[in-house]
Amino acid sequence: MELHRGQLALIAGGVRGGELAGDGDESDDGLMLLARGGVGGALDALIERHQARVLRLASRYVGDAVLAADVAQNTFVALFRSAPQYQARGKFKAYLYRLLLNQCRMARRSARSHVRVLSDLRESGVGSEQVLQRERQRDLEQAVARLSVKLRDVVVLRFCAELSYDEIAETLDIPTGTVKRRLFDAMAKLRDELEEP
């Protein structure tokens, strides 16, 4: 099943004939309930609303844009499949990010079996400052990838998804204090690893 942004089928004036109106005022929970009830366009509206952030988070987590697009699509497929079991409790973002993190973890596990081929940036005519910037970014992404899953989840949710401590705690189902401690530990490990000798 492929989901595309262009599938958004919105009709002005509310839900008519099983389709969703385009006023954009529905809450995420409301859209999930409409999707569960088979209202066309409800899931599309959720995808439209969250796809940029999901894609950005997936890209940071897996470190590959093509793989991130697959992860994002798989996340929304999982969301669609889970609609019948979804409980509207005002915690949609936590639910969505849990699905996303699971998809990211699965993608990383499968990607480890493949060897990455890195292109030679100098031959592509990229300036030395850009090469250094990309190298620093790659070093940071690799350092984040080496963090334990618990620490990596907190870092990615905080800095890529821009969630608050409380939202991260809700997403991971842990106390806020644990989120702060894990973030502190992760930042210390990253600093140690990235400091030049």
FIKOLZA-1660 file (N, C-alpha, C; in steps of 0.1 Angstrom, whole numbers, plus 5000, padded with zeros to 4 digits):
% residues 197
   i   px   py   pz ch aa at
   1 5008 4988 5000  A  M  N
   1 5000 5000 5000  A  M CA
   1 5009 5012 5000  A  M  C
   2 5007 5021 4991  A  E  N
   2 5014 5034 4990  A  E CA
   2 5005 5045 4993  A  E  C
   3 5010 5054 5001  A  L  N
   3 5003 5066 5005  A  L CA
   3 5010 5078 4999  A  L  C
   4 5003 5087 4993  A  H  N
   4 5009 5098 4987  A  H CA
   4 5002 5111 4992  A  H  C
   5 5009 5121 4992  A  R  N
   5 5004 5134 4997  A  R CA
   5 4993 5139 4988  A  R  C
   6 4994 5135 4975  A  G  N
   6 4984 5140 4965  A  G CA
   6 4970 5133 4967  A  G  C
   7 4969 5123 4976  A  Q  N
   7 4957 5116 4978  A  Q CA
   7 4947 5124 4986  A  Q  C
   8 4951 5135 4991  A  L  N
   8 4942 5143 5000  A  L CA
   8 4929 5147 4993  A  L  C
   9 4918 5141 4997  A  A  N
   9 4905 5143 4990  A  A CA
   9 4896 5151 5000  A  A  C
  10 4897 5165 4999  A  L  N
  10 4890 5173 5008  A  L CA
  10 4878 5180 5001  A  L  C
  11 4867 5180 5008  A  I  N
  11 4855 5187 5003  A  I CA
  11 4850 5197 5013  A  I  C
  12 4847 5209 5008  A  A  N
  12 4843 5220 5018  A  A CA
  12 4830 5216 5024  A  A  C
  13 4828 5220 5037  A  G  N
  13 4815 5219 5043  A  G CA
  13 4813 5207 5052  A  G  C
  14 4823 5201 5058  A  G  N
  14 4821 5190 5067  A  G CA
  14 4823 5177 5061  A  G  C
  15 4819 5166 5067  A  V  N
  15 4820 5153 5062  A  V CA
  15 4808 5151 5053  A  V  C
  16 4810 5148 5041  A  R  N
  16 4799 5145 5031  A  R CA
  16 4802 5133 5023  A  R  C
  17 4793 5124 5023  A  G  N
  17 4794 5112 5015  A  G CA
  17 4807 5104 5018  A  G  C
  18 4810 5104 5031  A  G  N
  18 4822 5097 5036  A  G CA
  18 4835 5104 5033  A  G  C
  19 4835 5116 5029  A  E  N
  19 4847 5124 5027  A  E CA
  19 4849 5135 5037  A  E  C
  20 4861 5139 5039  A  L  N
  20 4864 5149 5049  A  L CA
  20 4865 5163 5043  A  L  C
  21 4860 5173 5050  A  A  N
  21 4861 5187 5046  A  A CA
  21 4875 5192 5048  A  A  C
  22 4878 5203 5041  A  G  N
  22 4892 5208 5042  A  G CA
  22 4894 5220 5051  A  G  C
  23 4886 5221 5062  A  D  N
  23 4888 5233 5070  A  D CA
  23 4901 5231 5079  A  D  C
  24 4906 5219 5081  A  G  N
  24 4918 5217 5089  A  G CA
  24 4917 5219 5104  A  G  C
  25 4904 5220 5109  A  D  N
  25 4902 5222 5123  A  D CA
  25 4901 5209 5131  A  D  C
  26 4901 5198 5125  A  E  N
  26 4900 5185 5132  A  E CA
  26 4913 5183 5140  A  E  C
  27 4911 5177 5152  A  S  N
  27 4923 5173 5160  A  S CA
  27 4928 5161 5154  A  S  C
  28 4940 5157 5158  A  D  N
  28 4946 5145 5154  A  D CA
  28 4938 5133 5158  A  D  C
  29 4933 5133 5171  A  D  N
  29 4925 5123 5176  A  D CA
  29 4912 5122 5168  A  D  C
  30 4906 5133 5165  A  G  N
  30 4894 5133 5157  A  G CA
  30 4896 5127 5143  A  G  C
  31 4907 5131 5137  A  L  N
  31 4911 5125 5124  A  L CA
  31 4913 5110 5124  A  L  C
  32 4919 5105 5135  A  M  N
  32 4921 5091 5136  A  M CA
  32 4907 5084 5138  A  M  C
  33 4898 5090 5145  A  L  N
  33 4885 5084 5147  A  L CA
  33 4878 5084 5134  A  L  C
  34 4879 5095 5126  A  L  N
  34 4873 5095 5113  A  L CA
  34 4879 5085 5104  A  L  C
  35 4892 5083 5104  A  A  N
  35 4899 5073 5096  A  A CA
  35 4894 5059 5100  A  A  C
  36 4892 5057 5113  A  R  N
  36 4887 5044 5117  A  R CA
  36 4873 5041 5112  A  R  C
  37 4865 5052 5111  A  G  N
  37 4852 5051 5106  A  G CA
  37 4851 5050 5091  A  G  C
  38 4862 5051 5084  A  G  N
  38 4863 5049 5070  A  G CA
  38 4860 5062 5062  A  G  C
  39 4862 5074 5069  A  V  N
  39 4860 5087 5062  A  V CA
  39 4872 5089 5053  A  V  C
  40 4869 5091 5040  A  G  N
  40 4880 5094 5031  A  G CA
  40 4887 5107 5034  A  G  C
  41 4900 5107 5033  A  G  N
  41 4907 5120 5035  A  G CA
  41 4912 5122 5049  A  G  C
  42 4907 5115 5059  A  A  N
  42 4911 5117 5073  A  A CA
  42 4925 5113 5075  A  A  C
  43 4929 5101 5070  A  L  N
  43 4943 5097 5071  A  L CA
  43 4952 5106 5062  A  L  C
  44 4947 5110 5051  A  D  N
  44 4955 5119 5042  A  D CA
  44 4958 5132 5049  A  D  C
  45 4948 5137 5057  A  A  N
  45 4950 5149 5064  A  A CA
  45 4961 5148 5075  A  A  C
  46 4961 5136 5082  A  L  N
  46 4971 5133 5092  A  L CA
  46 4985 5133 5085  A  L  C
  47 4985 5126 5074  A  I  N
  47 4998 5125 5067  A  I CA
  47 5003 5139 5063  A  I  C
  48 4994 5147 5057  A  E  N
  48 4998 5161 5053  A  E CA
  48 5003 5169 5065  A  E  C
  49 4996 5167 5076  A  R  N
  49 5000 5175 5088  A  R CA
  49 5013 5171 5095  A  R  C
  50 5017 5158 5094  A  H  N
  50 5028 5153 5101  A  H CA
  50 5040 5148 5092  A  H  C
  51 5038 5147 5079  A  Q  N
  51 5048 5140 5071  A  Q CA
  51 5062 5147 5071  A  Q  C
  52 5062 5160 5071  A  A  N
  52 5075 5167 5071  A  A CA
  52 5083 5164 5083  A  A  C
  53 5077 5164 5095  A  R  N
  53 5084 5162 5107  A  R CA
  53 5088 5147 5108  A  R  C
  54 5079 5138 5104  A  V  N
  54 5082 5124 5104  A  V CA
  54 5094 5121 5095  A  V  C
  55 5094 5127 5083  A  L  N
  55 5105 5124 5074  A  L CA
  55 5118 5130 5080  A  L  C
  56 5117 5142 5086  A  R  N
  56 5129 5148 5091  A  R CA
  56 5135 5139 5103  A  R  C
  57 5126 5134 5111  A  L  N
  57 5131 5126 5122  A  L CA
  57 5136 5113 5117  A  L  C
  58 5130 5107 5108  A  A  N
  58 5134 5094 5102  A  A CA
  58 5148 5096 5095  A  A  C
  59 5150 5107 5088  A  S  N
  59 5162 5109 5082  A  S CA
  59 5174 5111 5092  A  S  C
  60 5171 5118 5103  A  R  N
  60 5182 5119 5113  A  R CA
  60 5185 5106 5120  A  R  C
  61 5174 5098 5122  A  Y  N
  61 5176 5085 5129  A  Y CA
  61 5184 5075 5120  A  Y  C
  62 5180 5074 5108  A  V  N
  62 5186 5063 5100  A  V CA
  62 5198 5068 5091  A  V  C
  63 5199 5082 5090  A  G  N
  63 5210 5088 5083  A  G CA
  63 5211 5086 5068  A  G  C
  64 5199 5083 5062  A  D  N
  64 5199 5081 5048  A  D CA
  64 5185 5086 5043  A  D  C
  65 5185 5095 5033  A  A  N
  65 5173 5101 5029  A  A CA
  65 5163 5091 5022  A  A  C
  66 5169 5082 5014  A  V  N
  66 5160 5073 5007  A  V CA
  66 5154 5063 5017  A  V  C
  67 5162 5058 5026  A  L  N
  67 5157 5049 5036  A  L CA
  67 5147 5056 5045  A  L  C
  68 5150 5069 5048  A  A  N
  68 5141 5077 5056  A  A CA
  68 5127 5078 5050  A  A  C
  69 5127 5080 5037  A  A  N
  69 5114 5080 5030  A  A CA
  69 5106 5067 5031  A  A  C
  70 5113 5056 5030  A  D  N
  70 5107 5043 5032  A  D CA
  70 5102 5042 5046  A  D  C
  71 5110 5046 5056  A  V  N
  71 5106 5045 5070  A  V CA
  71 5093 5054 5072  A  V  C
  72 5093 5066 5067  A  A  N
  72 5081 5075 5069  A  A CA
  72 5069 5068 5063  A  A  C
  73 5070 5063 5051  A  Q  N
  73 5059 5056 5044  A  Q CA
  73 5054 5044 5053  A  Q  C
  74 5063 5036 5057  A  N  N
  74 5060 5025 5066  A  N CA
  74 5053 5029 5079  A  N  C
  75 5057 5040 5084  A  T  N
  75 5051 5045 5096  A  T CA
  75 5036 5049 5094  A  T  C
  76 5034 5055 5083  A  F  N
  76 5020 5059 5080  A  F CA
  76 5011 5047 5076  A  F  C
  77 5018 5037 5070  A  V  N
  77 5011 5024 5067  A  V CA
  77 5007 5018 5081  A  V  C
  78 5017 5017 5090  A  A  N
  78 5014 5012 5103  A  A CA
  78 5003 5020 5110  A  A  C
  79 5003 5033 5108  A  L  N
  79 4993 5041 5115  A  L CA
  79 4979 5037 5109  A  L  C
  80 4978 5036 5096  A  F  N
  80 4966 5032 5089  A  F CA
  80 4961 5019 5094  A  F  C
  81 4970 5009 5095  A  R  N
  81 4966 4996 5100  A  R CA
  81 4962 4995 5114  A  R  C
  82 4967 5005 5122  A  S  N
  82 4964 5005 5136  A  S CA
  82 4952 5013 5140  A  S  C
  83 4946 5020 5130  A  A  N
  83 4935 5029 5132  A  A CA
  83 4923 5022 5140  A  A  C
  84 4920 5009 5136  A  P  N
  84 4908 5003 5143  A  P CA
  84 4911 5001 5158  A  P  C
  85 4924 5000 5163  A  Q  N
  85 4927 4998 5177  A  Q CA
  85 4930 5011 5184  A  Q  C
  86 4931 5022 5177  A  Y  N
  86 4935 5035 5183  A  Y CA
  86 4925 5040 5193  A  Y  C
  87 4930 5044 5205  A  Q  N
  87 4922 5050 5215  A  Q CA
  87 4925 5065 5216  A  Q  C
  88 4915 5073 5213  A  A  N
  88 4916 5087 5213  A  A CA
  88 4917 5092 5228  A  A  C
  89 4930 5096 5232  A  R  N
  89 4932 5100 5245  A  R CA
  89 4940 5113 5245  A  R  C
  90 4941 5120 5234  A  G  N
  90 4949 5132 5233  A  G CA
  90 4964 5130 5232  A  G  C
  91 4968 5118 5229  A  K  N
  91 4982 5115 5229  A  K CA
  91 4986 5110 5215  A  K  C
  92 4981 5115 5204  A  F  N
  92 4984 5111 5191  A  F CA
  92 4998 5112 5187  A  F  C
  93 5005 5124 5191  A  K  N
  93 5019 5125 5187  A  K CA
  93 5028 5115 5193  A  K  C
  94 5025 5112 5206  A  A  N
  94 5033 5101 5213  A  A CA
  94 5031 5088 5205  A  A  C
  95 5019 5085 5201  A  Y  N
  95 5015 5073 5194  A  Y CA
  95 5023 5072 5181  A  Y  C
  96 5022 5083 5173  A  L  N
  96 5028 5084 5160  A  L CA
  96 5043 5082 5162  A  L  C
  97 5050 5089 5171  A  Y  N
  97 5064 5088 5173  A  Y CA
  97 5069 5074 5178  A  Y  C
  98 5060 5067 5185  A  R  N
  98 5063 5053 5189  A  R CA
  98 5064 5045 5177  A  R  C
  99 5054 5046 5168  A  L  N
  99 5054 5039 5155  A  L CA
  99 5066 5042 5147  A  L  C
 100 5069 5055 5146  A  L  N
 100 5081 5059 5139  A  L CA
 100 5094 5053 5144  A  L  C
 101 5096 5054 5157  A  L  N
 101 5108 5049 5163  A  L CA
 101 5109 5034 5160  A  L  C
 102 5098 5026 5161  A  N  N
 102 5099 5012 5158  A  N CA
 102 5103 5010 5144  A  N  C
 103 5097 5018 5134  A  Q  N
 103 5101 5016 5120  A  Q CA
 103 5116 5020 5118  A  Q  C
 104 5121 5030 5125  A  C  N
 104 5135 5034 5124  A  C CA
 104 5144 5023 5129  A  C  C
 105 5140 5017 5140  A  R  N
 105 5148 5006 5145  A  R CA
 105 5149 4994 5136  A  R  C
 106 5137 4991 5130  A  M  N
 106 5137 4979 5121  A  M CA
 106 5146 4983 5108  A  M  C
 107 5145 4995 5104  A  A  N
 107 5152 4999 5092  A  A CA
 107 5167 4999 5095  A  A  C
 108 5171 5003 5106  A  R  N
 108 5186 5003 5110  A  R CA
 108 5191 4989 5111  A  R  C
 109 5183 4980 5117  A  R  N
 109 5187 4966 5118  A  R CA
 109 5190 4960 5104  A  R  C
 110 5180 4963 5095  A  S  N
 110 5182 4957 5081  A  S CA
 110 5193 4964 5073  A  S  C
 111 5195 4977 5076  A  A  N
 111 5205 4984 5068  A  A CA
 111 5219 4980 5073  A  A  C
 112 5221 4975 5085  A  R  N
 112 5234 4971 5089  A  R CA
 112 5240 4960 5081  A  R  C
 113 5231 4952 5074  A  S  N
 113 5236 4941 5066  A  S CA
 113 5241 4946 5053  A  S  C
 114 5239 4958 5049  A  H  N
 114 5243 4963 5036  A  H CA
 114 5255 4972 5038  A  H  C
 115 5264 4972 5029  A  V  N
 115 5276 4981 5030  A  V CA
 115 5273 4994 5023  A  V  C
 116 5276 5005 5030  A  R  N
 116 5273 5018 5024  A  R CA
 116 5285 5022 5015  A  R  C
 117 5282 5028 5004  A  V  N
 117 5292 5033 4995  A  V CA
 117 5291 5049 4996  A  V  C
 118 5302 5055 5000  A  L  N
 118 5303 5070 5001  A  L CA
 118 5309 5076 4989  A  L  C
 119 5303 5086 4984  A  S  N
 119 5308 5093 4972  A  S CA
 119 5320 5102 4976  A  S  C
 120 5329 5104 4967  A  D  N
 120 5340 5112 4969  A  D CA
 120 5336 5127 4967  A  D  C
 121 5334 5135 4978  A  L  N
 121 5329 5148 4977  A  L CA
 121 5339 5158 4969  A  L  C
 122 5351 5155 4971  A  R  N
 122 5361 5164 4964  A  R CA
 122 5360 5163 4949  A  R  C
 123 5357 5152 4944  A  E  N
 123 5356 5150 4929  A  E CA
 123 5343 5156 4924  A  E  C
 124 5334 5158 4932  A  S  N
 124 5321 5164 4928  A  S CA
 124 5321 5179 4927  A  S  C
 125 5333 5185 4930  A  G  N
 125 5334 5199 4929  A  G CA
 125 5329 5207 4941  A  G  C
 126 5327 5201 4952  A  V  N
 126 5322 5207 4964  A  V CA
 126 5334 5214 4971  A  V  C
 127 5333 5226 4975  A  G  N
 127 5343 5234 4982  A  G CA
 127 5348 5227 4995  A  G  C
 128 5360 5230 4999  A  S  N
 128 5366 5224 5011  A  S CA
 128 5358 5227 5024  A  S  C
 129 5352 5239 5025  A  E  N
 129 5344 5242 5037  A  E CA
 129 5332 5233 5037  A  E  C
 130 5325 5231 5026  A  Q  N
 130 5313 5223 5025  A  Q CA
 130 5317 5208 5028  A  Q  C
 131 5329 5204 5024  A  V  N
 131 5333 5190 5026  A  V CA
 131 5335 5189 5042  A  V  C
 132 5341 5199 5048  A  L  N
 132 5343 5198 5062  A  L CA
 132 5330 5198 5070  A  L  C
 133 5321 5206 5065  A  Q  N
 133 5308 5207 5072  A  Q CA
 133 5301 5194 5071  A  Q  C
 134 5301 5188 5059  A  R  N
 134 5294 5175 5057  A  R CA
 134 5301 5164 5065  A  R  C
 135 5314 5165 5066  A  E  N
 135 5322 5155 5074  A  E CA
 135 5318 5156 5089  A  E  C
 136 5317 5168 5094  A  R  N
 136 5313 5171 5108  A  R CA
 136 5299 5165 5110  A  R  C
 137 5290 5168 5101  A  Q  N
 137 5276 5163 5102  A  Q CA
 137 5276 5148 5102  A  Q  C
 138 5284 5142 5093  A  R  N
 138 5284 5127 5092  A  R CA
 138 5290 5122 5105  A  R  C
 139 5300 5128 5111  A  D  N
 139 5306 5123 5124  A  D CA
 139 5296 5124 5135  A  D  C
 140 5288 5135 5135  A  L  N
 140 5277 5136 5145  A  L CA
 140 5267 5125 5143  A  L  C
 141 5262 5123 5131  A  E  N
 141 5252 5113 5128  A  E CA
 141 5258 5099 5132  A  E  C
 142 5270 5096 5130  A  Q  N
 142 5276 5083 5133  A  Q CA
 142 5277 5082 5149  A  Q  C
 143 5281 5093 5155  A  A  N
 143 5281 5093 5170  A  A CA
 143 5268 5090 5176  A  A  C
 144 5258 5097 5171  A  V  N
 144 5244 5095 5175  A  V CA
 144 5240 5080 5173  A  V  C
 145 5244 5075 5161  A  A  N
 145 5240 5061 5158  A  A CA
 145 5247 5051 5168  A  A  C
 146 5258 5055 5173  A  R  N
 146 5265 5046 5183  A  R CA
 146 5260 5046 5197  A  R  C
 147 5251 5056 5200  A  L  N
 147 5245 5057 5213  A  L CA
 147 5236 5045 5215  A  L  C
 148 5233 5041 5227  A  S  N
 148 5224 5030 5230  A  S CA
 148 5210 5035 5225  A  S  C
 149 5202 5025 5223  A  V  N
 149 5188 5028 5218  A  V CA
 149 5181 5038 5227  A  V  C
 150 5182 5036 5240  A  K  N
 150 5175 5045 5250  A  K CA
 150 5180 5059 5248  A  K  C
 151 5193 5061 5247  A  L  N
 151 5198 5075 5246  A  L CA
 151 5195 5081 5233  A  L  C
 152 5197 5073 5222  A  R  N
 152 5194 5078 5209  A  R CA
 152 5180 5082 5207  A  R  C
 153 5170 5075 5212  A  D  N
 153 5156 5078 5211  A  D CA
 153 5154 5092 5217  A  D  C
 154 5160 5095 5229  A  V  N
 154 5158 5108 5236  A  V CA
 154 5164 5119 5228  A  V  C
 155 5176 5117 5222  A  V  N
 155 5183 5127 5215  A  V CA
 155 5175 5131 5202  A  V  C
 156 5171 5120 5195  A  V  N
 156 5163 5122 5182  A  V CA
 156 5150 5129 5185  A  V  C
 157 5143 5125 5195  A  L  N
 157 5130 5131 5198  A  L CA
 157 5131 5146 5202  A  L  C
 158 5142 5149 5210  A  R  N
 158 5144 5162 5215  A  R CA
 158 5149 5172 5204  A  R  C
 159 5159 5168 5196  A  F  N
 159 5165 5177 5187  A  F CA
 159 5160 5176 5172  A  F  C
 160 5154 5165 5168  A  C  N
 160 5149 5163 5155  A  C CA
 160 5134 5166 5154  A  C  C
 161 5127 5159 5164  A  A  N
 161 5112 5161 5164  A  A CA
 161 5109 5173 5173  A  A  C
 162 5118 5179 5180  A  E  N
 162 5116 5191 5188  A  E CA
 162 5105 5190 5198  A  E  C
 163 5105 5178 5204  A  L  N
 163 5095 5175 5215  A  L CA
 163 5100 5181 5228  A  L  C
 164 5091 5184 5237  A  S  N
 164 5095 5189 5250  A  S CA
 164 5098 5176 5259  A  S  C
 165 5104 5179 5270  A  Y  N
 165 5107 5167 5279  A  Y CA
 165 5095 5159 5282  A  Y  C
 166 5084 5166 5285  A  D  N
 166 5071 5159 5289  A  D CA
 166 5066 5151 5277  A  D  C
 167 5067 5157 5265  A  E  N
 167 5062 5149 5253  A  E CA
 167 5071 5137 5250  A  E  C
 168 5084 5138 5253  A  I  N
 168 5093 5127 5251  A  I CA
 168 5089 5116 5262  A  I  C
 169 5087 5121 5274  A  A  N
 169 5083 5111 5285  A  A CA
 169 5071 5104 5281  A  A  C
 170 5061 5111 5275  A  E  N
 170 5048 5105 5271  A  E CA
 170 5051 5095 5260  A  E  C
 171 5059 5099 5250  A  T  N
 171 5061 5090 5239  A  T CA
 171 5068 5077 5243  A  T  C
 172 5078 5078 5251  A  L  N
 172 5086 5067 5256  A  L CA
 172 5080 5060 5268  A  L  C
 173 5070 5066 5274  A  D  N
 173 5063 5060 5286  A  D CA
 173 5073 5058 5297  A  D  C
 174 5081 5069 5300  A  I  N
 174 5090 5070 5311  A  I CA
 174 5088 5083 5318  A  I  C
 175 5093 5084 5330  A  P  N
 175 5092 5097 5338  A  P CA
 175 5100 5108 5331  A  P  C
 176 5096 5120 5333  A  T  N
 176 5103 5132 5328  A  T CA
 176 5117 5133 5333  A  T  C
 177 5119 5129 5345  A  G  N
 177 5133 5129 5351  A  G CA
 177 5142 5120 5344  A  G  C
 178 5137 5108 5340  A  T  N
 178 5145 5099 5332  A  T CA
 178 5149 5104 5319  A  T  C
 179 5140 5112 5313  A  V  N
 179 5143 5118 5300  A  V CA
 179 5154 5127 5301  A  V  C
 180 5154 5136 5312  A  K  N
 180 5164 5146 5314  A  K CA
 180 5178 5139 5317  A  K  C
 181 5177 5128 5324  A  R  N
 181 5190 5121 5328  A  R CA
 181 5196 5115 5315  A  R  C
 182 5187 5108 5307  A  R  N
 182 5192 5102 5295  A  R CA
 182 5198 5112 5285  A  R  C
 183 5191 5124 5284  A  L  N
 183 5196 5134 5275  A  L CA
 183 5209 5139 5280  A  L  C
 184 5211 5141 5293  A  F  N
 184 5223 5146 5299  A  F CA
 184 5234 5136 5296  A  F  C
 185 5231 5123 5298  A  D  N
 185 5241 5112 5295  A  D CA
 185 5245 5112 5281  A  D  C
 186 5235 5113 5272  A  A  N
 186 5237 5112 5258  A  A CA
 186 5246 5124 5253  A  A  C
 187 5243 5136 5258  A  M  N
 187 5251 5148 5254  A  M CA
 187 5266 5146 5259  A  M  C
 188 5268 5141 5271  A  A  N
 188 5281 5139 5276  A  A CA
 188 5289 5129 5267  A  A  C
 189 5282 5118 5263  A  K  N
 189 5289 5108 5255  A  K CA
 189 5292 5114 5241  A  K  C
 190 5283 5122 5236  A  L  N
 190 5285 5128 5223  A  L CA
 190 5297 5138 5224  A  L  C
 191 5297 5146 5234  A  R  N
 191 5308 5156 5236  A  R CA
 191 5322 5148 5237  A  R  C
 192 5322 5138 5245  A  D  N
 192 5335 5130 5246  A  D CA
 192 5339 5124 5233  A  D  C
 193 5330 5119 5225  A  E  N
 193 5333 5112 5213  A  E CA
 193 5337 5122 5202  A  E  C
 194 5331 5134 5202  A  L  N
 194 5333 5143 5191  A  L CA
 194 5345 5153 5194  A  L  C
 195 5349 5154 5207  A  E  N
 195 5360 5163 5210  A  E CA
 195 5373 5158 5203  A  E  C
 196 5380 5168 5197  A  E  N
 196 5392 5164 5190  A  E CA
 196 5403 5161 5200  A  E  C
 197 5412 5151 5198  A  P  N
 197 5422 5148 5207  A  P CA
 197 5433 5159 5208  A  P  C
% end
